[in-house]
Amino acid sequence: MLLTTISIGLAKSMIGKYNSAEHFLSRIPDRSQQKTIALLLLIENSMRADKRSGAEKYAQKLISRASPETIHEKLREANESGMMWPVSTDLVAPVIAKELQKQSEKIAKTKNVDEG
C-alpha cells in the first residue's frame, strides 16, 4: 500500500500534477521506513512546483527525523541506477544543505548560560 502511494505520488509529480503528488506523498505515515524517501520526493515536488517554502518545510521535517549520514546515503542511492524512486539531487540537495546550515547557525549562536 505504501509503495503504491509513493509510486502514484511520484507519477503525479512527473506529469506536473504537483498538488495531487503532494497529497499522495504526504500520506506516508511518520513511522514508516518509507517516510525518508517520501520527504525527499516532497522536497523535489515542491521545487518543481516553484514552492520553495514548501520544500524548506519538508527539508526541516527530513532533518528532524534523519541524520545527515542517512540523508546523504539516500541521496547517493538516488543517483544509482537501481533506485526504485529517482530523486533529483540537483533540486533536493541544495534545499537540504541550506536547512542544515540554518540549524548549524542556530546552534553556533547558542550561548553558554555561564557566559551571560
N, C-alpha and C positions, 0 to 999 in steps of 0.2 A: 504494500500500500504506500509506504513512504517513498520507495524508489519510483513508483508510478507518479506520485505527486511531484517529486523533483523533476522527473522527465517531462511532465506536462508543463511545469513552470519554465524549464529551460527552452522547450519548444516554443512556448508563447513569447518568450524574450527574443528568441532568434527571428521570429517573424514580426517583431515590433509591437507586440501586444503587451506593453510593459506593465500596465496596471493589472492585467489578468495574470501575468507572470508573477508579480509581487504577491497577489492573492494566494496562488498555489505555493510558492516558496515560503511564504510566511506561516503556512500551516504546519510546518515541520516542528514537532514538539521540542522544547528545550532539552529534554532528557535524551533525545535521540542521538545516536552516534553520527547521524547524517546532518546534524544541525550545523556543523562547521562548514560543510560544503554548501549547504543551503544559504548560509550567510555570505559566503564568497560569491555565490551566484546572485544574491540580492544586491550586493555592492556593485557588481558588474551591470545588472539590470538597471539600477538607479543611475549609474553613469551613462548608460546608453540612452536612458530616458531624459538625460540632462537634468537630473535631480541630485545635485551634489550634496545637499543637506541630508537626503535620504541615504546616500552612500556613506556619508560620515556617521550617521546614526547606526547603520548596520556594522560599520567598521568598529565602532565603540562596543557594540554587543559582542562582536567576534573577539576583540581584545579582552573583554571581561571573562570570556569562557575558555579561551585557548591561549596557551603560552606562545611567545614569539617563535619558539622552535617548532611547535605544532603547525602554526600558520605557515612558516617557511616550508615545512615538509609538504603541506597540502598544495602550496603554490608550485613547488618543484614537481610534484606528481602531476599537476595540471599541464605541465609542459611536456610530459612524457606521452608517447603515443597510446598507451594502454588506458588512459584516464577515461572513465565512463562519462563524466560530465566535464567538458572542457571549460576552463576559466581563462579569460583574457588577463594574463598577469600585467600586461601593459596598462589596462584600465584599473585593475584592482590594487596592485602593489603600491602605487603612489598614495592612494587614499589611506590604506592601512598604515603605511610608513608615517604619513602626516599625523594620524591619530596617535600612533605610538610616541611620536616626537612631542605632541601636546601633553601626553601623560608624563613623559620624562621631565618636561619643563616644570610641570606642577610639582613633581616630587623634588626636583632640584631647588625649588623656591621654598620648600618647607623648612622652617627654621626650628632649631632645637629650642625647646622651652627654656633651657638654661641660658640661652643667648639673649632672651628678652627682646 
